[in-house]
């Protein structure tokens, strides 16, 4: 029982590893929102996160393990108030204007 609890705690941890602004590993990913070569929006167990940069590519996504690997030139990492659904509505409403 204690082993299962420890396993759940490890999976719920949120961790970012940025290497030379060219490779980003994120743990604790719950959902991936919109993404393109300049921005990636995702939900983590610590809140919504926006990754901005250029030539961004998702190398690997595993929602079962809560892991996301991104390469490209990382410019910024910003935690966003609210859920991705609210951010997504704003993003799409700006496109429709």
Buried (B, 14 or more C-beta within 10 A) or exposed (E): EEEEEEEEEEBEEBEBEBEEEEBBBBBBBBEBBEBEEEBBBBBBEBEBBBBBBEEBEBEEBEEEEBBBBBBBEBEEBEEBEEEBEEBEEEBEEEEEE
